[in-house]
Amino acid sequence: MEARYIVDENGKRVGVILPVEEYERMVEALEDLEDIRLYDEAKAEIERGEDEVIPLEQAVREIEEGRVPKDGS
């Protein structure tokens, strides 16, 4: 990794400069890890009986039924 550090008057590292591509790769990796964490959390809730699994078709139908047209009618 090609990083440069910003230091304070005491030489303590207080910041870092990364190439944009490296920063974007790190952000994407963190987002992937967050998705995995949320999946694991949801799976654990189902296993504990705190949530339920419903078929995709049912979920879509329930979402569509709950929508209000943009004109408010």
FENZI-V988217 format. One record per backbone hydrogen bond with DSSP energy under -1.0 kcal/mol. NH is the residue of the N-H (numbers start at 1). CO is the residue of the C=O. E is the energy in kcal/mol with one decimal. If there is no record, write none. Layout:
# FENZI-V988217
nh:NH co:CO e:E
nh:NH co:CO e:E
This chain:
# FENZI-V988217
nh:3 co:1 e:-1.1
nh:4 co:17 e:-2.3
nh:6 co:15 e:-2.3
nh:8 co:12 e:-2.3
nh:11 co:8 e:-2.0
nh:14 co:6 e:-3.2
nh:15 co:6 e:-1.4
nh:17 co:4 e:-3.6
nh:23 co:19 e:-2.3
nh:24 co:20 e:-2.8
nh:25 co:21 e:-2.0
nh:26 co:22 e:-2.3
nh:27 co:23 e:-2.5
nh:28 co:24 e:-2.3
nh:29 co:25 e:-2.2
nh:30 co:26 e:-2.3
nh:31 co:27 e:-2.3
nh:32 co:28 e:-2.3
nh:33 co:29 e:-2.2
nh:34 co:30 e:-2.1
nh:35 co:31 e:-2.2
nh:36 co:32 e:-2.1
nh:37 co:33 e:-2.4
nh:38 co:34 e:-2.6
nh:39 co:35 e:-2.3
nh:40 co:36 e:-2.7
nh:41 co:37 e:-2.4
nh:42 co:38 e:-2.5
nh:43 co:39 e:-2.7
nh:44 co:40 e:-2.2
nh:45 co:41 e:-2.1
nh:46 co:42 e:-2.0
nh:47 co:43 e:-2.3
nh:48 co:44 e:-1.9
nh:49 co:46 e:-1.3
nh:50 co:45 e:-2.7
nh:59 co:55 e:-2.2
nh:60 co:56 e:-2.8
nh:61 co:57 e:-2.2
nh:62 co:58 e:-2.6
nh:63 co:59 e:-2.3
nh:64 co:60 e:-2.8
nh:65 co:61 e:-2.5
nh:66 co:62 e:-1.3
nh:72 co:69 e:-2.2
